[in-house]
Amino acid sequence: MKHNFDNLNLIFDKYPKTQESLIAVLQDIQKEYQYLPCEALEQTSEVLDVPLSKVFSVSTFYNSFSLTAKGDKVIKICTGTACHIRGAKLLQDQLENHLSIKAGETTEDMKFTLEVVACVGACAMAPVVVVGEKYHGSVKVSKVKKLVKAK
Amino acid sequence: MTIKNVKDLNKIRKTSLATQKKHPKKVLVCCGTGCIANGALKIVDSVRDGLEKRNLKDVTVEILKETGCHGFCELGPLVIIEPQETFYTKVKPKHIEDILDKSFLDNEVIEPLLFTNPVDGSKITKYNDISFFKHQQRIALRNLGKISAHDMNEYIGVDGYQALAKVLFEMTPDEVIGEVTKSGLRGRGGGGFSAGRKWKICKDIKADKHYVICNGDEGDPGAFMDRSIMEGDPHGVLEGMMIAAYAIGAKEGYIYVRDEYPLAVKHLEKAILDCERTGLLGENILGSDFSFTIKIARGAGAFVCGESSALMKSVAGEVGEPRAKYVRSVVKGLYDEPTVLNNVETLVNVPTIIRKGADWYSSIGTKKSTGTQVFSLVGKVRNTGLIEVPMGITLREIIFDIGGGILDDRPFKAVQTGGPSGGCIPESMLDLPVDFDSLTEVGSMMGSGGLIVMDDKTCIVDIAKYFLEFLVEESCGKCTPCCEGLYQLLKIVERICAGKGVEADIEKMERLSENIMLGSLCGLGKSGPNPLMSTLKYFKDEYIAHIKDKKCPAGVCPELITYEILDNCTGCMACIPACGYDAIEGKKKEVHVITQDKCTKCGACYAVCNFDSILVS
């Protein structure tokens, strides 16, 4: 996939050039490209003067980071305890079935990525599904198809 | 303006109080994550437009308050009219005209928007008359829902930064530590260690640098009080950190926040910036010798980073793996310097303790667990949300008086406390007074204060499986007992859920759990078997039912249940499209049938049926 890496410098300029900034820089890159492109990781290693192996190990340790491209819209099913008890598994089953992908995968047309996440901290509205940046609370089976349509 | 000394601070306080007095009529809109999800920002816009229409544009800031979370998220967006304390739930933009005309400008109450008591169906007008709020005592949550979350002047108006002024000019660091120790404040992140003692240990170590870190990594699924506090009262957290820093002699501090909490990050960033601009953070704060800066470190989604040594690695930009703690992190923490790590809720309590005194604080709660605790009361309970209650209150009071009992009047089965390190507590122990020690005694723990209520439709074995899945996923992989041991436990429990368990499994799980607890490097592994052990202790029958009878009494484990449609089916056809596997056939107004070969037992038909026509057995 071709990317424009001009914005990377804007990200690097925000932080001191030390290892302490590594996670914050990777978070910004993840936000910008929806994943961590290989070239961006190489540049990060150079600019922050952190070995590429270390950049890679941090990139793979934390759940927020992804090394593969994600779809236009990321659907996160919260599987925190409150959501689990109020039927998150069923929602996952329905969404997997509807999108014909498993959690963690992206649709072929690159429109949707389905993820399960552990607790988004909105437990009083369980079960919760986050589509893009928008939180949907008390999601019912009958609402699932609408969630995918919501653009 | 800059705040150079206490006089400047008091000037702002006076102005803020005078403004409050001049404008007693207010419209408070809850803008916590829950209410925003339900559309609170549109409500804010509508109120703003409405005020403009009524020629009140100039005083919008004084009237309209975008507050932090009230904790009653399920009923959001919430709007409160002051000074009457009229409490409106599920407000939509179309209601705003009415609210402004009748409730704000006049004293009328709009009945349909009031809270309905789930017990008797009556309408309740005032905030403090609702049982959910009535039994609470708010210290950590004192400002949530009361002031604009991102307005520093308003925080100063409610005695904000007065405690900081008091410690800087009236108390020595040792006196501050003495006061916090005397108050009995214990760490609210789960450990329950005395905050004052921790500060003392840290202060007494001679080093080039000392650090204060605020732990906002709230990883426990089912708990969200730290999020609400950081979003709704960021200055309260900062003031707590400043006092801790003064006490231990730190010049630098970090707040470690989960990246999943964007609003908390935004509000904290704004609060830090406001403090830096006015001089409340930086060199010679309030004209004293005390200098302090705070940086935000965003977590990146790793549960293990709630553990102190892992968190400190993560702050330094490294992989968050814990180390063996022969030397504790308070002695050798961030960059190997002495570091105080306190949880958000612990720190936000500190300013009030300093202002009102240790004796006042320790008079609340129990002897060994003083003060209050914030719980997130969630799961199968009627009133879900955040509550703050004195320590020592019973589980029954929390679940039935504040929570209004179990959803749909189903029987209570268990309450899970302490997240993945805690356990499930059965009905026979509902009268247990809740504090740090009593929960540990019964095999659970306080943790960060999540209370997840379960009814008879919750399968206990499935819950044990759920927590093990979570822990296996989150285990960092550094030590074998945790990484491999928990995985093996999960495999056994999965087998039991699938109806393939054998009786010897129970003993095997007990033995394995013991070894994991003894051999693991950090708290994640050491307490990892807790959810399993506590369910085995109190709900052995349910395990036996799965193993011997091959039955899941709660009707949850797919391999052990069947779905059938009863004769009272009205033929409404709602379940046919809900089933994603074409397993249901039927015509309109005729009883439908499930083809068992195709049924995956996902439960979608059960969830959509309005006539109780689906039988799970």
Interface residues (C-beta under 8 A of the other chain):
Chain A: T18 Q19 E20 S21 L22 I23 A24 L26 Q27 V50 K54 S57 V58 F61 Y62 N63 S64 F65 T79 G80 T81 A82 H84 I85 R86 G87 L90 D93 Q94 N97 H98 V117 A118 C119 V120 G121 A122 C123 A124 M125 A126 V128 E133 K134 Y135 H136 G137 S138 K140 V141 S142
Chain B: T33 G34 I36 A37 N38 G71 F72 C73 E74 G76 E218 G219 D220 P221 G222 A223 F224 R227 R258 D259 E260 Y261 P262 A297 R298 A300 G301 A302 F303 S314 V315 A316 G317 E318 V319 G320 S376 V378 G379 K380 T384 G385 L386 Q416 G419 G450 I452 M454 T458 I463 Y466 F467 F470 E473 E474 C476 A578 G580 Y581 T600 C602 G603 A604 A607 V608
